[in-house]
Amino acid sequence: MAGTVLAVGAMAASVALTLSLATVGAAAVQSQRAAGVADAAALAAADAASGAVSGIPCDRAGAVAAATGARVTSCVLVGLIATIEVVVPFGVLAATASARAGPDTGIGPMPGR
């Protein structure tokens, strides 16, 4: 009887550990997904700001983010440089990421690089 209780306890601990690791892995994937969406949205906004594509820069960023199920929470344009922040839902939580895109000004590295 004691062996059965010990086996059930070990199995329960294994299941709990597996579920915890799976959750952490899924959160890491969502974080990388959010970073990719932010990059794409920032590039879309910068392209629109430069005139490479038509449209309003922040609207372009919002459309790119929405196509992946994300939402733009911040869109800032300074000249031709777009800084975008997005939120990607993850269960009851959310993953956030930001990205900056635009032409090289020759002044130096962009902050955050």
N, C-alpha and C positions, 0 to 999 in steps of 0.2 A: 504494500500500500504506500509506503514512504517513497519507493522508487517511482511509482506512478505520479505522485504529487511533484516530485523533483523533475520528472520528464515534462509534465505539463507546464511547470514553471519555466523551465529552460526554453520550451517551445514558445511560450508567451513572450519571453524576453527577446527571442530571435525575431518574432513577428513585429514587436514594437521597434526594435532597432532597424529592421528592414523598412518599415513605414517611415521612420524618421529620416533615414538616408534618402529614400525616394522623394520625400517632401523637400529636402535641402537641394537635391539635384534638380527638381522641377523649378524651384525658386531661382537657381543659378541660370537655368535655360531662359526663364522669363526675363531675367535681368539682361542677358545678352540680346534677347529679342527686342527689349525696350531700347537698348543702345543702337541696334540696327535701324529701328524705326526712326529714332531721333536723327541719326545720320542722314537717312533718306529724306526726311522732312526738311532738314536744314539745307540739303542740296537743292531740293525743289524750290524752297523759298529764295535761295541765293540765285538760282537760275532765273526765276521770275523777276527778281530785283534788278538783275543785269540786263534783262530784255532778251535773254536766250530763249525763253518760252513766254507765252502770253499769260496774263492773269495777275491777280493780286498775290504778292508773296506769302502772306500769312494764310490766305485761303488755299493756296497750293499746298502749303505744309499741312494744313488741316485735312485736305483731301487725301494726301499720301498716308497720313496717320490713320485716318478713318478706314482706309482700304485694308488695313491690317488689324482693325479692331482696337486701335489706340486712340488717344485724344490729346490734342495739343493743349497744354496748360499755360504756356508762355511763348510768345513770338516777338522778338525784338530785332529790329533792323537798324543798323548804324551804317549808313552809306549802302554798300553792296554786301555787307556782312550780316548774315542771319544767325541768330542764336535761338534755338528752339528747345523747349522742354516738353516731354511727352509722358503720359501715364498709360501703362498697359495693365488691365485688370488681371489679378491672380487670385482667384477664389474671393475671399472677403477682403483681401489685401490688394495692393497695387505695386507694380514696379515702376520706378521713374528713371528717366535718363535725360540728359541734355547733350546737345551737339551744336557746333558752330561751323559754318561754311561760308565761303566767299573768296574773292580773288586775293592773291598774295599782294600785300601792300608794299613789301620790300623793307618795312620798318623793323621787322624781327619776327620771332615766332609768335603765333597766336596764343593768348593765355589758355592754359589748360593743356597745352601740348607737352 
